[in-house]
Amino acid sequence: MEVKVKVNEFYGDNERSIKFPEKWDVNIIKMVGHDAPQLTNEQIKDAFQHPIGTQTIEEMAKGKKGRVVVTCDDLTRPTPAHKVFPFIMEELKNAGITDDQIFILGSFGAHPPMNLDEFTRKVGDKMVAKYPCVNHNCYDHLEKIGISELGTPVQINKEFYEADLKITVSGIKKHALAGSGGGGKAILPGVTSLETILWNHHVVHGSQPNKIWSLKDNLVRQDMQQIARMAELDVSINCNYNGKRELVGLHIGDVDDAWKEAVKLCYQLHETPPVKEKADVVIANSYPKSAQGTDFWCANASLKEGGTAVGIHNYLPGRAIVHYRAEYIGRNWQRIEGSTPKRWPVKNAEHIIMFADRLQKSYMLGYEDSVEWTTSWGQTIKSMREIHGDEARVAIYPCSALQFEKKENPLLL
């Protein structure tokens, strides 16, 4: 049997064929909205004409003589920003905004900066040719604007804060710390200082037991939303996507109201009904969030005791290496020196196999030495067949980084 899974988000979004022994019972466990139809141009225009809780961008932009900033996230996020940027620019043009008033700001907190190629993959060739693209610097060129209700010292990117019109573009998905993506998260951590980020992520978070989709009493998220208002964000654009990274939902407007509607849709789209019978082999595909590794939640939920968990990590740039935050640098050195505990991410697994298109030692060091790493699907299948023989039940999660089980993760909004 042959199955195709998506790999290499932003670098082709191509399909990888994986084959299985003839008698194996192979099941593809898709999220509800995996094949949801992408929005037409008419539907995208309609979303811009009917914002939630604000005026249209065109109405808000009329008469503005200063700079207009539009943010985007980086390639660690699946957001199909290239689909909405032309419509944003059309709204601004209709309002009389000139091209030299507009700039695009990378909104990704303490992540590494993007180069021309990465900006192009995120927002499109025409955008980087027409408008200056700049990276946020979490260490410098910041404006102190006060302290949040939860005590976070707020420092915002100076160019962002001084702009006459502020627009953010981000995507919605599950998020362990903030509950979900989108909304105020485009501001914090997006365009704030490292000090602001660390205060929010550690002091505000404290020992709070955050979970995905837990938003109502989530102090980290409350802080993000309030700081977005302190930063005087005008328009929050929230994108929903399917299992092919296509734009299937668009909520534009108020940083709270539009974001909440996008969250409700995403919760429906990415929900994944659990398997009826636990599997001998569970395969977690890292698409479309491979830059941040493989999410094995599905194996913990669906694998038989003593089974095999397989991660597919086919992504041209490899696992992202975060080099700004001192704690990450220290953690990486601890892995190299062997002084930090290594992960065995699936408690029921007797075997774990990672199939990557190329090996990356800094990624491998985070796992137990007994994890098997392969660079060919043939070797991966050979190992699985030696363990499970000619008959096995297999569950494939094609977008594990997005998928979740509704019963275990109620939406608390």
Secondary structure, DSSP 8 states (H G I E B T S, - for coil): -EEEEE--TTTT--EEEEE--TT-EEEE---TTTT-----HHHHHHHHHS-BSS--HHHHHTT--S-EEEEE--TTS---GGGTHHHHHHHHHHTT--GGGEEEEE--TTS----HHHHHHHH-HHHHHHS-EEE--SSSSEEEEEE-TT--EEEEEHHHHH-SEEEEEEE--EETTTEESSGGGGTTTTTB-HHHHHIIIIIITTT----TTB-TT-HHHHHHHHHHHHTT--EEEEEEE-TTS-EEEEEEE-TTHHHHHHHHHHHHHHB----SS-EEEEEEE-TT-GGG----HHHHHHEEEEEEEEEEE--TT-S----S-HHHHHHHHHHHHT-S--B---TTEEEEEEEESS--HHHHTTB-TTSEEES-HHHHHHHHHHHHTT--EEEEETTTTT-B-TTTS--B-
